[in-house]
Amino acid sequence: MDFYKLYKLDSCEEFENQWPQVIAKYDMLANKHVNGLYQIKHFWVPCYLRGYFFGGMTTTGRSESINAFIKRFVSSHISLIQFVKQIELSIEDVEQTQSHDTMLETYKGSSLRTLSPLEDQAHSVLTPYAFKLFQEEFGRATQYSVLQENGFEFVLQYYKDKTSQKHIVLWDGEMTTCSCKHFEFWGILCRHILSVFLHKDCYRIPTMYLLSRWCRETSLMGKELLVLDGEDLVDKEIDVIDEDCFVHCPPISKKKGRPKQK
């Protein structure tokens, strides 16, 4: 239980402070495996990774599901030409599935759970998959209490548990961030930021927090992105460099085993 709480911490500082305490509690100071894990903490501890965009993919389960999907179309016995053709078929399958979901949504009617303008805006822009993620966060936004408000800084906590972890949200009316780093990691606003939006009577999500990665193709019409020096993105429609939409690449993991001798 202690290691699970350690693993779920938002702050790297809290992790560094509590790691020695947990290790000492279970008398594992001399454990080589535990010391090895600590040395590579930047590659497995969530608080060190949540500043990078992963689209929520961190577990092997997701990679296994992707492998299972690809295996529906390819095998180890096909040629390279056949492989390329089969990959094209798999892409078409994904596009057909998306079109089918969109059609079902159209005929079933609105899937909005509230009359909130925030949910309505997200529904009109995000893909069905991304909107479900947004709805899950938005539905839990009302479960957090604003304990402190100091200018642009808000301290939130789950309303039922007074001993639960506190989250710090910064919101100046235009730009926002949360200590949980959910947006940086998923690309979807977290329940804590949405709770502050509701608290401050904000009725529209800033467009910079509706990433093109999760938007419908129709919602991207009229926008053109230019790549400058391979890094900076400039939105011609608003003529503003949107720094919060930059995607930070995950850290490169070190190779295992001994280097090959030439």
Secondary structure as GFF3:
##gff-version 3
##sequence-region A 1 262
A	DSSP	alpha_helix	2	7	.	.	.	ID=ss1
A	DSSP	alpha_helix	12	25	.	.	.	ID=ss2
A	DSSP	alpha_helix	32	39	.	.	.	ID=ss3
A	DSSP	three_ten_helix	41	43	.	.	.	ID=ss4
A	DSSP	alpha_helix	46	49	.	.	.	ID=ss5
A	DSSP	alpha_helix	60	71	.	.	.	ID=ss6
A	DSSP	alpha_helix	80	108	.	.	.	ID=ss7
A	DSSP	alpha_helix	117	125	.	.	.	ID=ss8
A	DSSP	alpha_helix	128	140	.	.	.	ID=ss9
A	DSSP	three_ten_helix	141	143	.	.	.	ID=ss10
A	DSSP	beta_strand	144	150	.	.	.	ID=ss11
A	DSSP	beta_strand	153	158	.	.	.	ID=ss12
A	DSSP	beta_strand	167	171	.	.	.	ID=ss13
A	DSSP	beta_strand	176	178	.	.	.	ID=ss14
A	DSSP	alpha_helix	182	186	.	.	.	ID=ss15
A	DSSP	alpha_helix	191	199	.	.	.	ID=ss16
A	DSSP	three_ten_helix	207	209	.	.	.	ID=ss17
A	DSSP	three_ten_helix	212	214	.	.	.	ID=ss18
A	DSSP	three_ten_helix	218	220	.	.	.	ID=ss19
A	DSSP	beta_strand	225	228	.	.	.	ID=ss20
A	DSSP	beta_strand	232	235	.	.	.	ID=ss21
A	DSSP	beta_strand	240	241	.	.	.	ID=ss22
A	DSSP	three_ten_helix	243	245	.	.	.	ID=ss23
###
